Amino acid sequence: MIRHWAAVEGDLSRDHQVAPDQLARMSTRRFLTLIATLGEQARFPRLWQRTPRRVDDPQEIARITGIPTD
């Protein structure tokens, strides 16, 4: 999320009129609620989906790829 912070701030400002000082004081619950309700024009969800992540757990790899573990 930190990697795409500019998109987070921009999306929250545009979609929910959240100023940076408000964001700094926001609860985690409120922040996640606002992120979850971003509009279709939001950049952050698209960037997040394209961000590679490291997965080492065989069960998680199987879930992502659809290939069962042996």
Phi, psi and omega in degrees: 000321180299324180303327184246032186299324179299321178292320178301309181299315180297315180297315181294324178294313183290311186279328187233007179053043179265122177278155180305321180292328176290320179298321180296333182258001188286144176288157178299318180300313180295316179302310181295325177296315180292320177298318182292340183248024176294150181283178182295335180280352184299135179278322188303312181301322179292317178296319181298318180296328181272355181282119179294149176228153181270126179234120181249340185284123181303324179293320178292319177299316179298319180296317182291315186273338184082005178263117183295151175283155180283000000 
